[in-house]
Amino acid sequence: MTFRRYLRPQALRLELKTQATPFGELPEDFDALSERNLDRIRDEVLEELCDLFEATGAVASRPRLYRDLHNREKKAGTAIGGGIAIPHVRTLQAREFLMCFGRSREGLPFRAPDREPVHLFFGMISPPYEDRAYLRVYRQIGTCLMDPARFEEFMKAEDPSEVLRILETVR
């Protein structure tokens, strides 16, 4: 399977803008892992992923896509551990099955089961009727990312073409 047809270059961001702590001076009692800050981080990451999906031109309504991704994430978190999250949703806002990629070298708390920061975000959206590709890609991405060497390749990638090249080796 080739992921390149689902992950377009404009849907890749090698460094997410979301930060674990807000800019400016932090009060002494600031708790980076407070529920409020975790919600802020989740929402900002989902906003960025929606921007990436929208850049493909295959999204019907960005605000509705954000709502659907947000509701999906609230229902059941999509961080799988090992520094990886796969935010995904089947939605009428997707005109076709699409992927996006975002990376945070710093790592972001995203309610992972291992409580480790998430560095790699592989977003997936699909129309409700597109089950086959959606499930197959989800399974393959999850399996391939459990390989520590491949994780490191994604972390070291310096440009979007490297990310696409790494994905082309996934079987």
N, C-alpha and C positions, 0 to 999 in steps of 0.2 A: 504494500500500500504506500502510496506517496502522499505525504502530508502537505506537500507544496501546493497542491491544488486547493487545499482548505485554508492554508495560512499564507496570506498575501504580505508582501514586504511592508505595506503601509499599516499593517496590523501588528507590528513588532515594536517594542520599546525596550531598549537595552538598559535603561535606568528609569524606573518609575519615579514620579515626582513626589509621591506620598512619602512622608517622613514619620518615623516612630514617635518623635516628639515635635510639637508645634514650634514654629520659629519664634525667636525672641527669648527674653529672659524667662526662665522657669521659676515658679515659686518653689521654696524649699520643700513644701509638702506635696509637690507634683508626683503623682503615681502614674508612671508610663503604662502600667497594665490595668488601670482602672477600667471598669465597664464602659464608661463614657469615652475614654480614649480608644479602647478596642473598637467600639462602634464607629468612631470617627475614622480610624484607619481602614476598617472594612469598607465603609462608605466611599472613602476617597479612592481606594484601589478599584472598587467596582465602577466608579465614575471614569477612571482612567481606562479601564477595559472597555467600557461602552464607547469612549472616544475612539479607541482602536477599531472596534467593530464598525462604528459609523464611518470611519475613514475608507472603508471598503466600498461604500455606496450600496450595500446590500441589507440595510436596516430600514424598516418601515418608519419606526418612531423611536428615536433615541430615549426620550423620557420614559416611554412605556417599557423599553428594553431594560433600562436601569431599574424600574420598579419590579419587573419580573425577576431579574438577577438578584436584586436585594431581597425580595420575598423568598426566593429559593435558598439564599444563603442563611436567612433567619430561620428557615424551617429545618435545615440540616447543613452544617458547615461543610465546606468543600476542601479544606486543607486535609491532606492525607498523611502528613508527617514527612520527616526527612527533608524538610525545607521546601516542600512542594504543595501547591494548591491547584485544583482544577475547577474553578468556578464555571458552572454550566447550567443551562436551562433550555428547555424546549419552549418556544414562544412563537406566537404569530408575528412577532416583530422581525423575525429572521426570514429573509426571502430565500435563503439556502443555508446549508450547513457551513459554518465558518469557525475558524479558530483564531485566537490572538495569543500573543506572548508578551509578558512583561517580566522584567527582572528587577530585583532590589538587592544590590550587593550587600547593603547594610543588613537586610532582613527585616521583616515586619511581623509583629505579633498578629496572627490571623486565626487564633483559636485552633491551632493544630493539636491533634490528639497527643503528640509527644511533647507539647508545650514549647517546641523550638520555633524560632523565627522562620518565616517563609521567605524564600529567595526567588523561586521560580513560580510564575503564575501562567498557567495554560488555560485560557478561556475558551469555552465552546458554546455556541448557540446553534439551534436547529429549529426548523419548523416542526410542529408537533407530529407531523406524518413522516418525518425522516428518521425513523428509528435505526435502520440498519447501519448507516455510516456513523451515526452518533455513538452507538454502543461499541462498535468495532474500534473506533478511534479512541474512545475513553479507555477501553481495556488495554490497547497497545501503548498509549501514552503512560498510563499508570505502571505498567510492567517495565517499560524501558527506563523510566526514571528511577526505578529502584536500584539501578546499576550505579554505584558511586562514581565510576569513571565517566559515565555519560553526564551525570549531574555536574561534575567538574568541567566537562567540555562546555556545557551551557554557561557556567559561571565565568569561564575564560573568554567566551566569544566576544570579539571586538567590533563586529558589524553584523547587520541583519543577515547578510549572505552566509555567514558562518552558522547562524542558528538554523537557517534553511538547510544547509549542507548536513548538519548533525541530524536533523529530522529525516533527511533522505536515507540515512543508514538504519533507521528503525524498521524492523521487520516484525 
